[in-house]
């Protein structure tokens, strides 16, 4: 079982939005997996953020992963309890190839979004602010657009002044699939923080409520390298 440490102990440094969960990765029995998969199908329609079709389909297929609503829950995974490095690659809005190899040795923030998602629009300025704070200072940012084609995604980024790259993942869901194996982002928006080894170190399910939350998490993960 892998623990998740409560972020409330650092509430003095950043205002936390809805609660912190403790995640369990214990192996489920076949019967339990079937039951969870069935519940997942029923729960997709209740997603608090914006549902992503490729991710929802994975739960309908019965992957055995528990469904978690995108309610802003924040989780951090201790360094000695993280999964394997996540390997991914995709094509950006500009048509360039971008993947985990380009982020090697660097802390990275990966945000799953799409243009018609209201919470994605609400958090976009905060993500850009945090990106500007850490650009060239220890952390990279990558967006993963789960639904739109390049033109629509580009229009969103121009409108909100987003300057970090985004991968267009709507056609094959390859990047979503890469991250769904160990710590699945079960809601859109979802923001993941990867450590310098490419492992998922933290996760925000749903809309980022305060830039200081993400700033604090990123600083902590960067500090692990000291």
C-alpha positions, 0 to 999 in steps of 0.5 A: 500500500502506498500512502499519501501525506496530508497537505494540510500540515502546510496550510500556513504556506498555501490555502488549500481547496477541497480536501486531501485524500489518502490513496491506496494501491492495494491489489483488488480481488477480481470480484472487487475489480468488477464491482469498482468498474461497474460503479465507475460507469455509473459515476462518470456522468457525475464528474464535478469537472469536465469528463474526458471521453478517452478516460471515461472509456477506460473505466467502462472497459473495466480497468479495475481503477476506482473512479474519483470525482474532480473535486479539487482534491490534492494528493502527494505521493512520498518519494519512496512510494511513487510508481515507475517513471511515466514515458509518453510522447505526442505532437504539440499544437505547433506540430512538434514532437514532445515527450518525457525524454524532453523533460528528463531530469527536470520537475514537470507539471502536466495539465489535462484540459480542453477548450470547452471545459469551464474549470479549465478556462478558470484555472488557465491564468493561474497555470500560466502564472506558475509557469512564468514563476518556474520557467528556467527555474527548475520546472517545465510545463506541458499541457495535454489537450484531451478533446480538441484539434490543433486550431481550437486548442491554439485559439484557447491558448492565444485567448488566455495567453498560454505560452507553455506547450500543449500536446494534442491528444484527442485523436489517440489518447496516447498520453492519457493512456500513459498516465492512466496506468498508475495514477489515473487522472480521472477528471478534466482538468487534472494537474500532475506534478512529476519529479525529476525521474518522471514519476507522479509526485502529486495530483490535483483532481479538478480545478486548481483553486489557488496558484499558491497551492501548485507553487508550494507543491512544485517547490517541494518536489524541486527541493527533493533534488537538493 
